[in-house]
Amino acid sequence: MLNTRNFTALSSFRTAAKAGEFLVTAEVAPPKGGNTEHMLAMTATLKGRVHAINITDGSRAVLRMSSLVASLILQENGIEPICQMACRDRNRIGLQADLMGAHAVGIRNILALTGDPVKAGDHPTCKGVFDLESVRLLQVIQKLNIGLDANDKPLTDGSLDLFPGAAIDPQCPSFSGLQSRFEKKLAAGAQFFQSQLITDFEKLEKFMDAIACGTNKPILAGIFLLKSAKNAEFINRVVPGVTIPQHIIERLRAAKDPLEEGMKIAAEQVQIAKQLCQGVHMMSVKREDLIAPILDMAGVKPVNLVTK
């Protein structure tokens, strides 16, 4: 006999977003292999401190476990996921199939991404697909939510109920390009935005005042834990579009305990972001256990989780 499982969608993130609460999300990479022990240990430290946890989808084009499967594992452990979905590795058939699967198992939050180029990763000779990019993926989600596929044909077994989001970079050198891209993603149905790592909060403020103001969609500022001056210099060298200011690098270099200083810097940035936008997206590669202490330092209280 077929074993039918009843999946219940977690709703804390969507509920809090629509209620205008200050949102806290964090980012965790799936394992590179079949053992999820470390991933679950890190995410366990975030229970009650974040509304949802992003599971990356081949970030930097590096092979890791399926974001959809890892998101399901988190959900089965009582943690609400935001499943990142990149266009690099799947055509529109594969993407739609995964979106249907996400809905079927109760995963509702999707971050639509174009995806990093394959040459940046650990399989540089493989072929990228890029049948869609992030805006068109958002458009497809919009159609699936009203019961149509990408070809405007009816879904014979029911529409979806996904809560799609998008990435945004307020530090983009082209302000007009930033505005155009943001407006396209908004028109395509993005319900929330998570930013890239923010170091220039004046640019974030300009973005919020001149572009995002009045859209009534949550913007979450990307806050990254810098572990040392060497770590900051590495990011400047290898991460496109990101520049860690020299004064921050020198502050880390002069610190007796660079990791503790990095936590203080991140907490200060969270406090600045609270004055500018509706949330923060915390990134602390391989040290997600430090996110809760950073939030404590920033005076961010535990979140109120609501499930249905």
C-alpha positions in Angstrom: 0.0 0.0 0.0 1.3 3.5 -0.8 2.5 5.3 2.2 1.0 8.9 1.9 2.8 11.5 4.1 0.9 14.6 5.2 3.3 17.6 5.0 2.3 20.8 6.8 3.7 24.0 5.5 5.5 26.1 8.1 4.4 29.7 7.9 6.4 31.8 10.4 8.5 33.7 7.8 5.6 34.6 5.5 3.4 35.6 8.5 6.1 37.8 10.0 6.9 39.4 6.6 3.3 40.3 6.0 2.9 41.6 9.5 5.8 44.0 9.1 8.0 42.3 11.8 11.7 42.7 11.8 12.9 39.6 10.0 16.0 37.5 10.7 17.2 34.8 8.3 20.5 33.0 8.2 22.3 31.1 5.5 23.6 27.5 5.7 25.2 25.4 3.0 24.2 21.8 2.5 26.8 19.1 3.1 29.2 18.0 0.4 28.3 14.4 0.8 25.5 12.4 2.5 26.1 13.2 6.1 23.9 16.1 7.4 25.1 16.0 11.0 27.1 19.3 10.8 24.3 21.1 8.9 21.8 20.1 11.5 24.1 20.9 14.4 24.6 24.4 13.0 20.9 25.0 12.3 19.9 23.7 15.7 21.8 26.7 17.3 19.4 29.0 15.3 16.1 27.6 16.5 14.1 30.5 18.0 16.5 33.1 16.7 15.7 33.3 13.0 12.4 33.1 11.1 13.9 30.9 8.4 17.2 29.5 7.2 18.4 29.7 3.6 19.7 26.5 2.1 22.1 27.4 -0.7 21.8 25.9 -4.2 25.3 25.3 -5.5 26.6 28.6 -4.2 29.8 29.7 -6.1 29.1 26.7 -8.5 30.5 24.3 -5.9 28.9 20.9 -5.7 26.8 20.2 -2.6 23.7 18.3 -1.6 20.4 19.3 -3.3 19.0 22.4 -1.8 15.5 20.9 -2.0 16.4 17.8 -0.2 18.4 19.6 2.4 15.5 22.0 2.9 13.1 19.1 3.5 15.5 17.7 6.1 15.5 21.0 7.9 11.7 21.2 7.8 11.4 17.6 9.2 13.6 18.9 12.1 11.3 21.7 12.9 13.2 24.5 11.1 11.6 26.6 8.4 13.7 26.7 5.2 14.1 29.1 2.4 15.0 26.9 -0.5 17.3 28.7 -2.9 16.8 27.7 -6.5 19.3 28.6 -9.2 18.8 28.5 -12.9 22.3 27.4 -13.7 21.9 23.7 -13.5 18.3 23.0 -14.7 16.1 23.9 -17.6 12.5 25.2 -17.1 11.2 21.6 -17.0 13.5 20.7 -14.1 12.9 23.9 -12.3 9.1 23.6 -12.5 9.3 20.0 -11.4 11.4 20.9 -8.3 9.0 23.8 -7.5 6.0 21.4 -7.6 8.0 19.0 -5.4 8.8 21.8 -2.9 5.1 22.7 -2.7 4.1 19.0 -2.3 6.3 18.5 0.8 5.3 21.8 2.4 8.2 24.0 1.5 6.9 27.4 0.6 9.8 29.9 0.7 11.8 30.0 -2.5 14.7 32.4 -3.3 14.9 32.7 -7.1 18.5 33.0 -8.3 20.3 33.1 -11.7 23.3 31.2 -10.3 27.0 31.7 -10.3 28.9 30.8 -13.5 30.2 27.3 -13.6 33.8 28.4 -14.2 33.8 29.9 -10.7 33.3 26.5 -9.1 34.8 23.0 -8.6 33.5 21.6 -11.9 34.7 24.4 -14.3 34.3 22.3 -17.5 30.7 21.3 -17.0 28.0 23.1 -19.0 25.7 25.7 -17.5 22.0 25.6 -18.5 20.7 29.1 -17.8 17.5 28.3 -19.7 16.0 31.0 -17.4 17.4 33.7 -15.2 16.1 35.0 -11.9 13.4 37.4 -13.2 12.0 34.7 -15.6 12.1 32.1 -12.8 10.0 34.5 -10.6 7.5 34.9 -13.5 7.3 31.1 -13.7 6.5 30.9 -10.0 3.9 33.5 -10.4 2.2 31.4 -13.1 2.5 28.2 -11.1 0.8 30.0 -8.2 -2.3 30.7 -10.3 -2.3 27.2 -11.8 -0.5 27.6 -15.1 2.8 26.2 -16.3 5.5 28.2 -18.1 3.7 27.6 -21.4 0.4 29.0 -19.9 -1.1 25.5 -19.9 -3.3 24.6 -16.9 -1.8 22.5 -14.1 -4.2 19.6 -14.0 -3.4 18.6 -10.4 -3.6 21.9 -8.7 -1.9 25.3 -8.4 1.0 26.0 -6.0 1.3 28.3 -3.0 4.9 29.5 -3.0 6.3 32.6 -1.3 9.1 33.8 -3.7 11.9 36.1 -3.0 14.9 37.5 -4.8 18.4 38.8 -4.3 19.4 42.4 -4.6 22.7 44.3 -4.4 22.3 47.9 -3.1 26.0 48.4 -3.6 25.7 47.9 -7.4 27.9 50.5 -9.2 25.0 51.3 -11.6 22.2 52.9 -9.6 19.9 52.9 -12.7 20.7 49.2 -13.3 20.0 48.5 -9.7 16.6 50.2 -9.9 15.7 48.5 -13.2 16.6 45.0 -11.9 14.7 45.6 -8.6 11.6 46.8 -10.4 11.6 43.8 -12.8 11.9 41.4 -9.9 9.1 43.2 -8.1 6.8 43.1 -11.1 7.7 39.4 -11.5 6.2 38.7 -8.1 9.1 38.8 -5.6 7.6 39.1 -2.1 10.9 39.7 -0.2 14.5 40.6 -1.0 17.7 39.5 0.6 20.8 41.6 -0.1 24.3 40.7 -0.8 26.9 41.3 1.9 26.5 45.0 2.9 29.5 47.1 3.9 28.4 50.5 2.6 25.3 51.4 4.6 25.0 54.8 3.0 24.3 53.0 -0.3 21.8 50.8 1.5 20.1 53.9 2.9 20.0 55.5 -0.6 18.5 52.3 -2.1 15.9 52.2 0.6 14.9 55.9 0.2 15.1 56.2 -3.6 14.0 52.7 -4.8 12.5 50.4 -2.2 10.5 53.0 -0.4 6.7 52.5 -0.7 7.0 49.0 -2.2 5.9 47.4 1.0 8.2 44.4 0.4 10.7 43.3 3.1 14.4 44.1 2.4 16.8 42.1 4.4 20.4 43.4 4.6 23.1 40.9 4.2 25.4 40.8 7.3 28.6 38.7 7.0 30.8 37.6 9.9 34.4 38.5 9.1 36.7 36.2 11.1 40.0 38.0 10.6 41.8 40.6 8.4 43.0 37.7 6.3 39.4 36.5 5.8 38.4 40.0 4.8 41.2 40.3 2.3 40.3 36.9 0.8 36.7 38.1 0.3 38.0 41.3 -1.4 40.1 39.1 -3.7 37.7 36.4 -4.7 34.1 37.7 -4.3 33.0 39.8 -7.2 31.3 43.1 -6.4 32.2 43.0 -2.7 34.7 45.5 -1.1 35.5 45.3 2.6 36.7 48.8 3.6 40.3 49.1 4.7 39.3 50.6 8.1 37.4 47.4 8.9 40.4 45.3 7.8 42.7 47.3 10.0 40.3 47.0 12.9 40.4 43.3 12.6 44.2 43.2 12.2 44.7 45.3 15.3 42.3 43.2 17.5 43.7 40.9 20.2 40.9 38.5 19.3 39.9 39.0 15.6 37.0 36.6 15.7 35.4 38.4 18.7 36.1 41.8 16.9 34.4 40.4 13.8 31.3 39.5 15.9 31.3 43.1 17.3 31.4 44.5 13.8 28.6 42.3 12.6 26.5 43.2 15.7 27.1 46.9 15.0 26.0 46.4 11.4 22.8 44.6 12.5 22.0 47.7 14.6 22.5 50.0 11.7 20.4 47.8 9.4 17.5 47.8 12.0 17.2 51.6 11.4 17.1 51.2 7.6 15.2 48.1 6.6 12.9 45.3 7.7 15.4 42.6 8.4 18.8 41.1 8.3 20.2 38.0 6.5 23.0 36.6 8.5 26.0 34.8 6.9 28.7 33.1 9.0 30.4 30.5 6.9 31.1 27.3 8.9 30.4 29.2 12.1 26.6 29.5 12.1 26.7 28.8 15.8 28.0 32.4 16.3 24.9 34.0 14.8 22.8 33.8 17.9 25.6 35.5 20.0 25.9 38.2 17.4 22.1 38.8 17.5 22.4 39.0 21.3 25.1 41.6 21.1 22.9 43.6 18.7 20.0 43.5 21.0 17.8 41.4 18.7 15.4 39.3 20.7 14.3 35.7 19.9 11.7 35.5 17.2 8.0 34.6 17.7 7.5 31.5 15.6 4.1 30.7 14.2 3.2 27.4 12.6 0.1 26.0 11.1 
